[in-house]
Amino acid sequence: MELNKKLDKLRNMLKELGSVAVAYSGGVDSNFLLKVASDTLGANVIAVTLHAMMHSNREIAESIEYAKTFNVKHVVVKIDDFDIKEFIENGPKRCYYCKKTVFSKVKEIANENNTKHIVDGTNLDDLGDYRPGLKAIEELSVVSPLKECGLTKDDIRTLSKEMNLKTFNKPAFACLATRIPCGTKITNEKLRMIEKSEEYLMSIGFDQFRVRLHEDIARIEVGKNELYKFFSNDILDKTNNKLKEFGFKYVTLDMGGYKMGSTNLT
């Protein structure tokens, strides 16, 4: 389907929904969705962002800044104790239980604001990855307009660029819990080690990266086109020392480079 036709279909779908609460992370997909929803529905849109231990503080701060540009109500809900047993134990369905809890909270906020529907940024490409959270979204009757209108990640980036959205080329950034292998218990301490490590990689110029935690080992993944950066200006030594400061005992570089979902079921 032609890109403009997909966009028209999205606008028409949002009009039919009438009022929406956008589950908003500030990432490429939800930012694009909030832009189109705000342009289409105006005051009948709210953005809802949940801030729990698996979320990067930088990502939350960015979502707040981005949302200001859309002139919509933005509700940020801080959850200090995300003590969902199934999430902490980190089994194969961790994402299901997490999404169930998070979107139930979004639903509460939507109801409090007399908003009919919850929408999220799931796109067509997401169906090809292992995402047990999609089942939770379906059970809670969350609408995924981008997916329904056939929009892929590339489509969304292209349209975002045309709309002058800052997120058009923003790297993918899943929740921090995805850095911890299935079966390894999730703690706030581990998540903060990962967050500090990834913030460091960003600060020295990396664009696409993950720091995967394996017991006391950090396994660094970066885009293959960025691997060379480690071999200049003592970056290897500096990175090794910095991540050890954050709590890792050993620091390794994955020669295979960044791979989405590389800790799934491992």
N, C-alpha and C positions, 0 to 999 in steps of 0.2 A: 504494500500500500504506500502511496506517495506520502512523504513526510508531512506536508501541510494538511493532507486529509486525516492523518492520524491526530494531528493537533486539533483540527476542527471536531473530530469525534470526541476527543478528551474534553473540550470545552462544552460540547453538547451534553456529555455524560454528567459533568459537574452541574450544569444547569438543571438537569433532571433530578439530581440529588437534592438540590435546593440549599442546604446548609451543611457544612462539613467541618469536622475537627481533623486537622492534618497531624498525624504522628510525625513529629518534626525533629530530625537529628542535625539538620544543617548540612547534610551530605548532598551529593550531586542530585540524587533522585528526589528527595523530599524537598529540597530547595526549589527545584524546577516545578514540582507539584504545587508548592505553596504559591509560587509566582503566578502560575496559570489560574489557580483557584481564587487568589485575591483579585486578579484582573477580571475574572468571570463573575464572581459572587460578592465581591466587596465586603460589606460588614457581616455577611453570613458565613464568614470563615474565621476559625480560631486555629492557632498553632499550639500544639502541646508537646513539651519536651520533658522527658524524665531523666533525672540525674541521680544515678545510683553508682555503686562502687565499680561496676564494669565499664563505666563511661570515662573517657578521657576528659579531664577538666578543660583542656584546650578546645576540644570539640564542642563542649557545652558553651564555652565563652563565645566561640565563633557562631554557634547557632543563634545566640542572643543578638549578636551584632547583625547577622544576615536578616533576621526576622524584622528588625527595625526598619528595613528598607521597604517592607511590604504594607505598612500601615494596617496591620491586623493585630488583634489581641493575641499575646503570646503568654502562655501559662507554663512556667517551669516548676516542676514538682521535684523537690529534693527528697530522696529516700535514704535515710542514714543507715538503716539496718536492713539490707536486702538478704534476709536470712532464710530464703526458700531452700528447704532441705535438698530437693532434687537438683537445684542449681549448684549449691555448694559441693555436692557429691560428684557433679560433673559427669553424669552418665551419658549414653548416646542421645537421650532425649532432653538434655540440659536446655537447649534452645527452645524447645516446646514449652517447658515450664516457665522459663524466663519470659517469653513472649506472652504467655497466658496471663502472667502477673502484670506485666507492663501495660498490655493493651486493655486489661480489665480496669486499670487505673485511668487510662486515657478515656475509656467509656464513661467512667464516673464523672470526669471533667466535662465531657461532652454533654452528659445529662444535666449537670449543674448549669450549663450555659445554653440549655434548650436547643442543642445542635443535634440534628437528626442522624447523621452518619459519620462514622470514622473512616478516614481514608489513609492509606500508607503508600510508600514509594516503591513497593515491589514492582520490578519491571520484567519483561519477557525473558531476559537472560537469566534471571534468578531461578527460573524453573529447572535449569540444567545443573544446578549445584545441590549439594546435600544440605537441605534447609528444613529440619523438622519443625521450626517455628512457624512455617507456612500453614501447618495444620491448625495451630492455635489461632492464628489470624482468621482462618476460615470458620472455625467453631464460634468465634465471637462476632461473626458477620461483618468483619472489616472489609471494606471495598478497596480493591487495588486497581485504580483507574488506568495507571500506566500500562500495567499488564493487559488489562481488558482491551485497551486500544492498540495493542500490538507494538508498543514502544520498547525499543532495545536500549541498552546503555549508550551505544553510539548515537542513536537518535536523540536521546536526552542531552548528551553533551553538545551535539550539533545545534539543537534548538536553544540550549542554554547560552551558547556563544552568540547566537543571533539576538538573544534577548539581553545581552550584556551582563549576564549573571557571573559573578566572581567564581562560582563553583564549577564552571564549564570544564575546567581541566583539573579539578581537585582529585587527588588520588583516592582510590577506594579505602575506606577505613572502617572495618567491622569492630564490634565491641571487643574490649580487651580480653574477655574470657576466651575468645577464639585462639588466643596464643598459648593456651594451656591444654595439653593433650587429654583426650577423653579418659576418665578414670582417675586423674590427678585432682585432688581436692582444691577447690578455689578458695583463696583467702584474700583479704584486702591487702595484706603485705605483699603477696605475689603480684597482684594487679598493679600496685604502686611501683614495684621494681620494674615491671614491664613498661609502664607509662613513662617513668623517668628515662629509661633506656631509649625508648622511641623518640622522646622529646630531644634527647641528645643527638640522635642520628639526624633528626630534622635540622637541628641547630648547626650542624657541620655540612649541610648541603645535600642530604639525600632526599629524594622525592617519593619513591615507592619502597616501603620497608615493613618488616615485621621482626619483632624479637620474640621468638618462641621459647617458652620455659620448659626445660626437662630436668626436674629435680633441682640441682644447684648449677645447672648448665644453661647458659644463654645461647641459643642458636639464631644467629642473625641472618635474615633473608633480605636482600635488596634486589632491585631490578637488574637483570644481567647486563644492561647497558651502563650500570653504575658500579659494578664490581671493581672496576679499575681504580675508583676513588680511594679504595683502602690502601693502595700500594704507592702512596705519595704523601709527603709531609708528615710522616710518622703517625698517620691516622690509625694504623693497626695498634700501635702501642697505646696511643691516647684512648682509643675505644676500649681496649682491654682493661686499662686501669680505671676508666670511668665506670664501666658496668660492674666491675668488682666493688667499687665504692658503693654502688647501689644495692649490693648484696649477693651478686652471683659469685660462685667460686671459680668457675671456668667460663670462658667466652670463646665461642666458635663462629666461624663464617661458613654458611651453607654455599658450597660451590655451585649448586643447581640454581641459585637465585630465588627471587620471590615467586611463590606459588600460592594462589588462593586456596584456603582450606586445607593446608598441608598437615594440620593436626587433627583433622576429622577422623574419629574412630581409630586413632593410633595411640 
